Amino acid sequence: MLKTMSFSSRMPLFARFMCRNIFEESIAPCRFRKYSTKTERVSRGMFSIGLTGITVGALVGTGYSIHYMNKPRGHIINEETTIPIFQDIPKIEPSKSVKILGDRSGLDLTLFQYQTCPFCCKVRAFLDYYGISYDIVEVDPVLRQSIKWSPYKKVPILVAKTDQGYQPMNDSTMIISALATYLTDTNKDIPDITKCFPSITFIDDDGVKRNEIMNRYFLMLSNQSSQLVDEKYSNEERKWRKWADNVLVHTLSPNVYRTTDEALQAFNWFSEIGEWERNFPTWERYLIIYVGAAAMWLIGKRLKKRHGLKDDVRQSLYDECNTWTRAITAKGTPYMGGDKPNLADLAVYGVLSSIEGCRTFKDILENTKIQRWYNSMQKAVTHHHGARFV
Ligand SMILES: N[C@@H](CCC(=O)N[C@@H](CS)C(=O)NCC(=O)O)C(=O)O
């Protein structure tokens, strides 16, 4: 039973449990005294042992309770960190270079990624749409050697080579907001912008220490540039970017890894599209495919429960796709951003593109009305339609 309880609820119960044990042991001699023929002196001694037991038990229990009550929960602890610039990072041969003719961004970028991670796909959708060139380092999802230099242990990590050194940017949403700020506010450089996205460390309701970039959905524009942005329009854009990260993305894993067959098919496709045959030794590739598929099949079941998906997980995904297309239809424009995609369109497209080769994706196209929007997005991204705004 203890196993099924959260850590936070275990401590006081454990304390009470201890107290009860000590208490039960201490009253046993009292009961014994009532029916025994031993001398009163002996029973008084036993009674005082019992009493001491109760007192010690009560003190230990109280101590635990006070410790538990004082344990910080849901508080921001006083740690605000900006991502430092590295003077050097290990030279790692890129797995691929995406060079876009006529790129006027002035950026020199390397993306550390998993090819089919939805968060990495979001970043690539942004870079491709705006016609920004970048190198790719495909990270081995099991061993992750190529990001050993980074204190941040997830992907995507986007590193910008600047005059001041190598500036890493962590978290897909922060990366996109930082780059969108850079494209809108031409007076700021990447290290300046990165400083505007500090991560705050806090203890959440379960007592777990977390880092979060609180303003990651915002562009950090100067007063002058922010006047160009329509407030109502950017509220809506933020709302759907959050939906892509907090709702849509959680419907993917339970679908893609719904059965062992589907999980294996998905991992084989990841291997193909991520060029694992070229990027990793054979043993490492098979390790990732088989261990990864088995692990994700199991994890998919847990995620289904955690995110409250329907028993038929496909239906949950169809529902979300329909929510998105209905919202665009209600606007009467081809994209959420109107006549051209905005950051919400790019985020939703990026997330869905991560499962393009999976059976789930075919099912979405056949059972929802998302295909028209998806095809237009695909064209806009692969033909770099946003490059004219750079
Ligand atoms: N909030 C982050 C989430 C990134 C994330 O969870 N990435 C996963 C891959 S899809 C990861 O790197 N997990 C750690 C691991 O693989 O060990 C973002 O938007 O970039």
The ligand as an ORCA input file, in Angstrom:
! r2SCAN-3c Opt
* xyz 0 1
  N      10.335     20.860    -22.212
  C      11.380     20.298    -23.011
  C      11.194     18.801    -23.050
  C      12.331     18.123    -23.762
  C      12.294     16.616    -23.544
  O      11.599     16.101    -22.675
  N      13.058     15.917    -24.368
  C      13.146     14.498    -24.212
  C      13.215     13.849    -25.567
  S      11.671     13.863    -26.391
  C      14.448     14.171    -23.508
  O      15.496     14.635    -23.879
  N      14.356     13.374    -22.447
  C      15.496     12.998    -21.681
  C      16.122     11.751    -22.148
  O      15.931     11.281    -23.254
  O      16.894     11.226    -21.368
  C      11.365     20.907    -24.388
  O      10.319     21.431    -24.807
  O      12.407     20.932    -25.054
*
